[in-house]
Amino acid sequence: MIACVQYNDVVGTAAADVADRYFNSLQKFLVDSYTSYDGERFSCRGCSVYISERNYAYVSFVCLDRETNEFVKFAPPEPWSPERFFDLFKRFEIVVGRDISEVEIPDGSEKILLCHGDE
């Protein structure tokens, strides 16, 4: 799966650490949070989120159906607030840009400080 929005002005990657209370596992989050989720049959492999204009987070979880060996998506019945989505993680980083996957920047090389009012 690759993230995609209407125009894909900038693309990139994301990395996240699931909150400790879920033992760093999206599978545990689903088992603990949704009684309709069958943790024996399905194995959560990831999640997808679409946040539009900071109002709602449309979340879905990508899971392997162990019975059919096919991937399926599960989605909560209602969109989440962005705060609820980010509460699932203790750290979340998104990197987007033009040809950003080709850029290498050494640690500690940040030199320019952006100040409020520079926008």
C-alpha positions in Angstrom: 0.0 0.0 0.0 1.2 3.5 -0.8 -0.4 6.7 0.6 -2.3 8.7 -2.0 -4.3 11.9 -1.9 -5.9 13.8 -4.7 -2.8 15.5 -6.2 0.1 13.9 -4.3 1.9 17.3 -4.3 4.4 15.8 -1.8 4.9 12.1 -1.0 7.1 10.3 1.5 7.2 7.9 4.4 5.9 7.5 7.9 7.1 5.7 11.1 5.3 5.2 14.4 5.7 3.6 17.8 2.4 2.3 19.2 1.5 3.4 22.7 3.0 1.2 25.5 -0.5 0.5 27.0 -1.1 -1.6 23.9 2.3 -3.3 24.2 3.4 -1.7 21.0 0.8 -3.7 19.0 -2.0 -2.6 16.8 -3.3 -6.1 17.1 -3.6 -5.7 20.9 -5.3 -2.3 20.4 -8.0 -3.9 18.1 -8.6 -6.9 20.4 -8.8 -4.6 23.5 -11.0 -2.0 21.8 -13.5 -3.8 19.6 -15.4 -6.9 20.7 -16.4 -7.6 17.1 -12.7 -8.0 16.1 -11.7 -11.7 16.0 -8.0 -11.6 17.0 -7.7 -15.4 16.4 -8.8 -15.1 12.8 -7.3 -11.7 11.8 -3.8 -10.4 12.2 -3.3 -6.6 12.1 -0.4 -5.7 9.8 -0.9 -1.9 9.8 -3.2 1.1 9.6 -4.1 3.8 7.2 -5.3 7.3 8.1 -6.7 10.1 6.0 -7.0 13.4 7.8 -8.7 16.2 5.9 -8.5 19.8 7.0 -7.8 18.9 10.6 -11.4 17.8 11.3 -11.6 14.1 11.2 -9.3 11.1 10.9 -10.6 8.3 8.7 -8.8 5.3 10.1 -8.7 1.8 8.8 -6.7 -1.2 9.9 -5.0 -3.6 7.4 -5.4 -7.2 8.5 -4.5 -10.6 7.2 -7.5 -13.0 7.3 -5.8 -16.2 8.4 -8.6 -18.3 7.0 -8.5 -17.0 3.5 -4.9 -15.7 3.4 -6.2 -12.4 2.0 -5.8 -8.9 3.3 -8.9 -7.0 4.5 -9.5 -3.6 6.0 -11.4 -2.8 9.2 -12.6 0.7 10.0 -14.3 2.1 13.1 -17.9 3.0 12.5 -17.2 6.7 12.9 -14.2 8.9 12.0 -11.9 9.7 14.9 -10.6 13.1 16.0 -7.0 13.6 15.0 -6.2 13.7 18.8 -7.7 10.2 19.2 -5.7 8.9 16.3 -2.4 10.3 17.6 -3.3 9.0 21.1 -2.7 5.5 19.7 1.0 6.3 19.3 3.7 7.5 21.6 5.8 8.8 18.6 4.8 9.5 15.0 6.9 10.9 12.3 5.9 11.8 8.8 8.4 12.9 6.1 7.0 14.3 2.8 8.5 16.2 0.0 9.6 16.1 -3.6 12.1 13.3 -4.2 12.5 13.2 -0.4 13.5 9.5 -0.4 16.7 10.5 -2.1 17.7 13.1 0.5 20.3 12.2 3.2 20.9 14.7 6.0 23.4 13.8 8.8 22.2 13.9 12.4 22.8 17.2 14.1 23.0 19.3 10.9 20.0 21.5 11.6 21.3 25.0 11.1 18.3 27.2 10.4 15.8 28.2 13.1 12.4 29.2 11.9 10.8 31.8 14.1 7.1 32.7 14.5 6.3 35.4 12.0 8.5 34.0 9.2 5.5 32.4 7.6 
